[in-house]
Amino acid sequence: GLHTIAEGVETLPQLRRVPMLGVTMGQGFYFSPPLPAETCLRVLVESGMNKRLSDTTRLRALMPKPA
C-alpha cells in the first residue's frame, strides 16, 4: 500500500520502466528541469494543482506577491 517515487527519470524508456518496477510515481528531468521555488509554486497555482493539494492556503501564502 505504499506509494514509491522513482527519482532521476530522464528519458521515455526510463519512464516506461517505472510501472514495471511497481513504482507509482516518478520525478526528474523528463518532466521538468529544476525550478526555483517561486517558479514551482507559480506553476502549481496556475495549473490548478493547488486545488488538489491539501493545504492550499499555505501554498498561496508562500507565493511571492507581484512587484
A tleap script that builds the chain and sets N, CA, C and O, in Angstrom:
source leaprc.protein.ff14SB
mol = sequence {
  NGLY LEU HIE THR ILE ALA GLU GLY VAL GLU
  THR LEU PRO GLN LEU ARG ARG VAL PRO MET
  LEU GLY VAL THR MET GLY GLN GLY PHE TYR
  PHE SER PRO PRO LEU PRO ALA GLU THR CYS
  LEU ARG VAL LEU VAL GLU SER GLY MET ASN
  LYS ARG LEU SER ASP THR THR ARG LEU ARG
  ALA LEU MET PRO LYS PRO CALA
}
set mol.1.N position { 0.787 -1.198 0.000 }
set mol.1.CA position { 0.000 0.000 0.000 }
set mol.1.C position { 0.834 1.269 0.000 }
set mol.1.O position { 0.285 2.361 0.153 }
set mol.2.N position { 2.148 1.155 -0.168 }
set mol.2.CA position { 2.992 2.349 -0.176 }
set mol.2.C position { 3.074 2.942 -1.573 }
set mol.2.O position { 3.028 2.226 -2.573 }
set mol.3.N position { 3.194 4.247 -1.622 }
set mol.3.CA position { 3.473 4.924 -2.879 }
set mol.3.C position { 4.977 5.137 -2.936 }
set mol.3.O position { 5.582 5.579 -1.959 }
set mol.4.N position { 5.577 4.827 -4.068 }
set mol.4.CA position { 7.013 5.000 -4.234 }
set mol.4.C position { 7.274 5.957 -5.389 }
set mol.4.O position { 6.464 6.074 -6.309 }
set mol.5.N position { 8.414 6.639 -5.329 }
set mol.5.CA position { 8.772 7.621 -6.346 }
set mol.5.C position { 10.121 7.242 -6.942 }
set mol.5.O position { 11.100 7.069 -6.216 }
set mol.6.N position { 10.171 7.114 -8.266 }
set mol.6.CA position { 11.431 6.891 -8.963 }
set mol.6.C position { 12.073 8.246 -9.190 }
set mol.6.O position { 11.491 9.114 -9.840 }
set mol.7.N position { 13.260 8.429 -8.661 }
set mol.7.CA position { 13.974 9.691 -8.851 }
set mol.7.C position { 14.891 9.586 -10.068 }
set mol.7.O position { 15.402 8.512 -10.386 }
set mol.8.N position { 15.086 10.704 -10.733 }
set mol.8.CA position { 16.031 10.755 -11.836 }
set mol.8.C position { 15.507 10.193 -13.145 }
set mol.8.O position { 16.291 9.706 -13.960 }
set mol.9.N position { 14.192 10.251 -13.366 }
set mol.9.CA position { 13.627 9.799 -14.643 }
set mol.9.C position { 13.962 10.863 -15.690 }
set mol.9.O position { 13.488 11.996 -15.612 }
set mol.10.N position { 14.787 10.481 -16.673 }
set mol.10.CA position { 15.258 11.456 -17.650 }
set mol.10.C position { 14.851 11.137 -19.081 }
set mol.10.O position { 14.911 12.013 -19.944 }
set mol.11.N position { 14.441 9.913 -19.350 }
set mol.11.CA position { 14.117 9.522 -20.725 }
set mol.11.C position { 12.790 8.753 -20.757 }
set mol.11.O position { 12.321 8.259 -19.731 }
set mol.12.N position { 12.197 8.663 -21.949 }
set mol.12.CA position { 10.964 7.905 -22.111 }
set mol.12.C position { 11.155 6.421 -21.767 }
set mol.12.O position { 10.296 5.848 -21.098 }
set mol.13.N position { 12.242 5.783 -22.198 }
set mol.13.CA position { 12.438 4.384 -21.797 }
set mol.13.C position { 12.501 4.208 -20.273 }
set mol.13.O position { 11.997 3.218 -19.743 }
set mol.14.N position { 13.110 5.153 -19.579 }
set mol.14.CA position { 13.130 5.075 -18.119 }
set mol.14.C position { 11.725 5.216 -17.557 }
set mol.14.O position { 11.346 4.488 -16.639 }
set mol.15.N position { 10.949 6.148 -18.103 }
set mol.15.CA position { 9.581 6.348 -17.636 }
set mol.15.C position { 8.745 5.087 -17.857 }
set mol.15.O position { 7.954 4.705 -16.995 }
set mol.16.N position { 8.918 4.453 -18.991 }
set mol.16.CA position { 8.161 3.225 -19.278 }
set mol.16.C position { 8.521 2.093 -18.326 }
set mol.16.O position { 7.706 1.200 -18.094 }
set mol.17.N position { 9.709 2.116 -17.781 }
set mol.17.CA position { 10.173 1.072 -16.862 }
set mol.17.C position { 9.593 1.243 -15.459 }
set mol.17.O position { 9.470 0.270 -14.715 }
set mol.18.N position { 9.240 2.464 -15.100 }
set mol.18.CA position { 8.777 2.769 -13.747 }
set mol.18.C position { 7.634 1.853 -13.291 }
set mol.18.O position { 7.755 1.233 -12.234 }
set mol.19.N position { 6.531 1.742 -14.044 }
set mol.19.CA position { 5.447 0.866 -13.574 }
set mol.19.C position { 5.844 -0.614 -13.526 }
set mol.19.O position { 5.324 -1.379 -12.714 }
set mol.20.N position { 6.767 -1.005 -14.405 }
set mol.20.CA position { 7.216 -2.399 -14.400 }
set mol.20.C position { 7.922 -2.763 -13.096 }
set mol.20.O position { 7.966 -3.927 -12.699 }
set mol.21.N position { 8.466 -1.753 -12.445 }
set mol.21.CA position { 9.167 -1.957 -11.180 }
set mol.21.C position { 8.230 -1.863 -9.980 }
set mol.21.O position { 8.653 -2.025 -8.835 }
set mol.22.N position { 6.955 -1.600 -10.253 }
set mol.22.CA position { 5.995 -1.460 -9.168 }
set mol.22.C position { 6.025 -0.092 -8.516 }
set mol.22.O position { 5.462 0.109 -7.440 }
set mol.23.N position { 6.689 0.850 -9.179 }
set mol.23.CA position { 6.797 2.213 -8.662 }
set mol.23.C position { 5.581 3.004 -9.135 }
set mol.23.O position { 5.155 2.873 -10.283 }
set mol.24.N position { 5.025 3.823 -8.246 }
set mol.24.CA position { 3.774 4.515 -8.565 }
set mol.24.C position { 3.948 5.931 -9.104 }
set mol.24.O position { 3.015 6.470 -9.699 }
set mol.25.N position { 5.111 6.547 -8.914 }
set mol.25.CA position { 5.337 7.925 -9.373 }
set mol.25.C position { 6.782 8.087 -9.807 }
set mol.25.O position { 7.641 7.266 -9.487 }
set mol.26.N position { 7.034 9.157 -10.539 }
set mol.26.CA position { 8.403 9.450 -10.945 }
set mol.26.C position { 8.654 10.944 -10.963 }
set mol.26.O position { 7.721 11.742 -11.061 }
set mol.27.N position { 9.914 11.313 -10.869 }
set mol.27.CA position { 10.310 12.712 -10.977 }
set mol.27.C position { 11.677 12.757 -11.624 }
set mol.27.O position { 12.467 11.821 -11.507 }
set mol.28.N position { 11.944 13.850 -12.301 }
set mol.28.CA position { 13.239 14.001 -12.938 }
set mol.28.C position { 13.163 14.933 -14.141 }
set mol.28.O position { 12.129 15.544 -14.409 }
set mol.29.N position { 14.272 15.028 -14.855 }
set mol.29.CA position { 14.380 15.938 -15.994 }
set mol.29.C position { 13.388 15.616 -17.094 }
set mol.29.O position { 13.064 16.497 -17.890 }
set mol.30.N position { 12.886 14.377 -17.174 }
set mol.30.CA position { 11.893 14.049 -18.199 }
set mol.30.C position { 10.657 14.934 -18.035 }
set mol.30.O position { 10.043 15.341 -19.021 }
set mol.31.N position { 10.302 15.224 -16.804 }
set mol.31.CA position { 9.112 16.019 -16.513 }
set mol.31.C position { 9.415 17.507 -16.495 }
set mol.31.O position { 8.623 18.305 -16.999 }
set mol.32.N position { 10.547 17.892 -15.923 }
set mol.32.CA position { 10.891 19.304 -15.819 }
set mol.32.C position { 12.318 19.441 -15.300 }
set mol.32.O position { 12.757 18.644 -14.470 }
set mol.33.N position { 13.048 20.454 -15.788 }
set mol.33.CA position { 14.334 20.751 -15.162 }
set mol.33.C position { 14.072 21.333 -13.770 }
set mol.33.O position { 12.943 21.719 -13.467 }
set mol.34.N position { 15.093 21.398 -12.930 }
set mol.34.CA position { 14.898 22.025 -11.618 }
set mol.34.C position { 14.390 23.457 -11.785 }
set mol.34.O position { 14.819 24.179 -12.685 }
set mol.35.N position { 13.473 23.854 -10.907 }
set mol.35.CA position { 12.892 25.193 -10.951 }
set mol.35.C position { 13.146 25.907 -9.632 }
set mol.35.O position { 13.177 25.268 -8.580 }
set mol.36.N position { 13.329 27.231 -9.675 }
set mol.36.CA position { 13.378 27.977 -8.415 }
set mol.36.C position { 12.052 27.797 -7.680 }
set mol.36.O position { 11.017 27.601 -8.317 }
set mol.37.N position { 12.071 27.861 -6.374 }
set mol.37.CA position { 10.868 27.639 -5.565 }
set mol.37.C position { 9.718 28.536 -5.998 }
set mol.37.O position { 8.577 28.081 -6.075 }
set mol.38.N position { 9.999 29.788 -6.277 }
set mol.38.CA position { 8.942 30.726 -6.654 }
set mol.38.C position { 8.264 30.286 -7.954 }
set mol.38.O position { 7.041 30.349 -8.077 }
set mol.39.N position { 9.067 29.842 -8.914 }
set mol.39.CA position { 8.528 29.393 -10.192 }
set mol.39.C position { 7.697 28.131 -10.014 }
set mol.39.O position { 6.624 27.998 -10.601 }
set mol.40.N position { 8.193 27.214 -9.209 }
set mol.40.CA position { 7.470 25.968 -8.955 }
set mol.40.C position { 6.113 26.254 -8.328 }
set mol.40.O position { 5.106 25.679 -8.743 }
set mol.41.N position { 6.075 27.123 -7.348 }
set mol.41.CA position { 4.811 27.473 -6.703 }
set mol.41.C position { 3.853 28.128 -7.688 }
set mol.41.O position { 2.659 27.830 -7.692 }
set mol.42.N position { 4.381 29.025 -8.526 }
set mol.42.CA position { 3.539 29.700 -9.514 }
set mol.42.C position { 2.947 28.685 -10.490 }
set mol.42.O position { 1.762 28.756 -10.817 }
set mol.43.N position { 3.761 27.746 -10.955 }
set mol.43.CA position { 3.284 26.719 -11.881 }
set mol.43.C position { 2.187 25.885 -11.231 }
set mol.43.O position { 1.179 25.592 -11.873 }
set mol.44.N position { 2.361 25.502 -9.980 }
set mol.44.CA position { 1.342 24.710 -9.285 }
set mol.44.C position { 0.027 25.476 -9.163 }
set mol.44.O position { -1.045 24.928 -9.419 }
set mol.45.N position { 0.115 26.732 -8.776 }
set mol.45.CA position { -1.101 27.532 -8.605 }
set mol.45.C position { -1.771 27.773 -9.953 }
set mol.45.O position { -2.984 27.602 -10.075 }
set mol.46.N position { -1.003 28.168 -10.966 }
set mol.46.CA position { -1.587 28.478 -12.269 }
set mol.46.C position { -2.164 27.247 -12.956 }
set mol.46.O position { -3.101 27.362 -13.746 }
set mol.47.N position { -1.621 26.086 -12.667 }
set mol.47.CA position { -2.113 24.861 -13.309 }
set mol.47.C position { -3.358 24.312 -12.626 }
set mol.47.O position { -3.995 23.390 -13.134 }
set mol.48.N position { -3.700 24.876 -11.480 }
set mol.48.CA position { -4.833 24.360 -10.736 }
set mol.48.C position { -4.449 23.212 -9.811 }
set mol.48.O position { -5.302 22.682 -9.099 }
set mol.49.N position { -3.192 22.827 -9.812 }
set mol.49.CA position { -2.747 21.727 -8.964 }
set mol.49.C position { -2.987 22.040 -7.492 }
set mol.49.O position { -3.229 21.135 -6.694 }
set mol.50.N position { -2.921 23.325 -7.130 }
set mol.50.CA position { -3.134 23.689 -5.731 }
set mol.50.C position { -4.516 23.282 -5.248 }
set mol.50.O position { -4.707 23.078 -4.049 }
set mol.51.N position { -5.493 23.157 -6.154 }
set mol.51.CA position { -6.841 22.742 -5.755 }
set mol.51.C position { -6.857 21.285 -5.326 }
set mol.51.O position { -7.757 20.852 -4.605 }
set mol.52.N position { -5.864 20.534 -5.770 }
set mol.52.CA position { -5.792 19.122 -5.410 }
set mol.52.C position { -4.882 18.886 -4.216 }
set mol.52.O position { -4.829 17.773 -3.692 }
set mol.53.N position { -4.173 19.903 -3.782 }
set mol.53.CA position { -3.295 19.771 -2.624 }
set mol.53.C position { -4.094 20.023 -1.359 }
set mol.53.O position { -5.076 20.765 -1.380 }
set mol.54.N position { -3.682 19.413 -0.262 }
set mol.54.CA position { -4.469 19.501 0.967 }
set mol.54.C position { -4.328 20.846 1.668 }
set mol.54.O position { -5.226 21.245 2.409 }
set mol.55.N position { -3.236 21.547 1.454 }
set mol.55.CA position { -3.008 22.783 2.197 }
set mol.55.C position { -2.873 23.962 1.242 }
set mol.55.O position { -1.808 24.573 1.159 }
set mol.56.N position { -3.940 24.286 0.524 }
set mol.56.CA position { -3.866 25.335 -0.491 }
set mol.56.C position { -3.661 26.722 0.105 }
set mol.56.O position { -3.033 27.577 -0.520 }
set mol.57.N position { -4.177 26.950 1.290 }
set mol.57.CA position { -3.997 28.267 1.910 }
set mol.57.C position { -2.524 28.526 2.161 }
set mol.57.O position { -2.027 29.623 1.904 }
set mol.58.N position { -1.833 27.527 2.660 }
set mol.58.CA position { -0.396 27.673 2.923 }
set mol.58.C position { 0.368 27.849 1.610 }
set mol.58.O position { 1.285 28.666 1.531 }
set mol.59.N position { -0.004 27.094 0.591 }
set mol.59.CA position { 0.662 27.203 -0.703 }
set mol.59.C position { 0.517 28.610 -1.266 }
set mol.59.O position { 1.494 29.198 -1.728 }
set mol.60.N position { -0.695 29.152 -1.229 }
set mol.60.CA position { -0.891 30.515 -1.730 }
set mol.60.C position { -0.154 31.538 -0.896 }
set mol.60.O position { 0.325 32.539 -1.429 }
set mol.61.N position { -0.051 31.308 0.406 }
set mol.61.CA position { 0.676 32.243 1.275 }
set mol.61.C position { 2.159 32.261 0.919 }
set mol.61.O position { 2.830 33.271 1.129 }
set mol.62.N position { 2.671 31.174 0.390 }
set mol.62.CA position { 4.085 31.100 0.020 }
set mol.62.C position { 4.373 31.780 -1.306 }
set mol.62.O position { 5.525 32.101 -1.601 }
set mol.63.N position { 3.340 32.004 -2.109 }
set mol.63.CA position { 3.537 32.617 -3.413 }
set mol.63.C position { 4.074 34.027 -3.277 }
set mol.63.O position { 3.541 34.816 -2.497 }
set mol.64.N position { 5.129 34.363 -4.027 }
set mol.64.CA position { 5.609 35.734 -3.987 }
set mol.64.C position { 4.562 36.676 -4.574 }
set mol.64.O position { 3.890 36.345 -5.550 }
set mol.65.N position { 4.436 37.828 -3.977 }
set mol.65.CA position { 3.478 38.827 -4.455 }
set mol.65.C position { 4.072 39.549 -5.673 }
set mol.65.O position { 5.265 39.854 -5.679 }
set mol.66.N position { 3.263 39.824 -6.697 }
set mol.66.CA position { 3.773 40.543 -7.864 }
set mol.66.C position { 4.314 41.915 -7.457 }
set mol.66.O position { 3.776 42.570 -6.564 }
set mol.67.N position { 5.379 42.331 -8.121 }
set mol.67.CA position { 6.005 43.624 -7.802 }
set mol.67.C position { 5.212 44.787 -8.347 }
set mol.67.O position { 5.603 45.940 -8.165 }
savepdb mol mol.pdb
quit
